[in-house]
Amino acid sequence: MTRWIRCFWDEEALWFYFELDADGYVIRQVELQEPGSRALTAASLAEWQQARRDGRSAKYECVYGLTAEPPISEWEGHNPQSLSADEFEDVWSTARRQLQDRQRRHPS
């Protein structure tokens, strides 16, 4: 069963938003820098895997970043808060738009 959570990392003032599969592996991930919720990452594991097969993984990572690899159950020091699918989708779509706009303004 898919679930959605968010965690705040005080040391870096980052919000992490995760879509997780039934085993706790990250399917999609968003990282927002406070203040202002500036998108740093909005990565999809499936998209990255496709980009890798197509030889475009470096470009994908440059724009969208990467997802975390270990399952969330192995992480220490996080205090996850549950989200609804709609809440995650709102954050996801806003972050993707920010990253795509940034890429258009400053292509690498």
C-alpha positions in Angstrom: 0.0 0.0 0.0 1.3 3.4 -1.0 1.7 6.0 1.8 2.8 9.6 2.0 4.7 11.3 4.8 6.8 14.4 5.5 9.7 15.0 7.9 11.5 18.2 8.9 15.3 18.2 9.3 16.2 21.0 11.6 19.9 21.1 10.9 19.4 22.1 7.3 15.9 23.6 7.6 14.6 21.1 5.0 11.2 19.6 4.6 11.2 16.1 3.0 8.1 14.8 1.4 7.9 11.1 0.5 5.7 8.8 -1.4 6.5 5.3 -0.2 5.8 1.8 -1.5 4.5 -1.0 0.8 8.1 -1.9 1.8 9.0 1.7 2.8 11.1 2.5 -0.3 10.8 6.0 -1.8 8.9 6.2 -5.0 8.9 10.0 -5.2 10.6 12.6 -3.1 10.4 16.3 -2.7 12.9 18.5 -0.7 11.9 22.0 0.2 14.4 24.5 1.8 13.0 26.9 4.4 12.3 29.8 4.6 10.1 30.1 1.5 9.7 26.4 0.6 12.3 26.6 -2.3 12.3 23.3 -4.2 15.6 21.5 -4.2 14.4 18.1 -5.3 11.3 16.6 -6.9 12.5 13.2 -8.1 10.7 10.1 -9.2 12.4 6.7 -9.0 10.6 5.4 -12.1 11.5 8.5 -14.1 15.2 8.3 -13.0 15.3 4.6 -14.0 13.9 5.4 -17.4 16.4 8.3 -17.8 19.2 5.9 -16.9 18.0 3.4 -19.5 17.9 6.2 -22.1 21.4 7.6 -21.1 19.9 10.8 -19.6 20.4 10.2 -15.9 22.8 13.0 -15.4 20.5 15.5 -17.0 17.5 14.2 -14.9 19.5 14.4 -11.7 20.6 18.0 -12.5 17.0 19.1 -12.8 15.1 16.9 -10.4 17.7 15.3 -8.0 17.5 11.8 -6.8 15.3 9.7 -4.4 16.7 8.2 -1.2 17.8 4.6 -1.5 17.3 2.9 1.8 13.8 2.1 3.0 12.5 4.7 5.5 12.4 2.1 8.3 16.2 2.2 8.4 16.4 6.0 9.0 17.1 7.4 12.4 16.1 10.7 13.9 13.1 11.5 11.8 9.6 12.2 13.0 7.3 11.4 10.0 3.9 13.0 9.7 1.3 11.3 7.6 -0.1 13.1 4.5 -2.9 12.4 2.2 -2.3 11.7 -1.5 -3.8 15.1 -2.4 -1.5 16.9 0.0 1.6 15.1 -1.5 0.4 15.9 -5.1 0.0 19.6 -4.3 3.6 19.8 -3.0 4.9 17.6 -5.8 3.3 19.6 -8.6 4.5 22.9 -7.1 8.0 21.7 -6.6 8.2 20.2 -10.2 7.0 23.5 -11.6 9.7 25.4 -9.6 12.4 23.2 -10.8 11.3 23.2 -14.4 11.0 27.0 -14.4 14.5 27.3 -12.9 15.8 24.9 -15.6 14.3 27.0 -18.4 15.8 30.2 -17.0 19.2 28.7 -16.3 19.8 25.7 -18.6 22.8 23.7 -17.8 
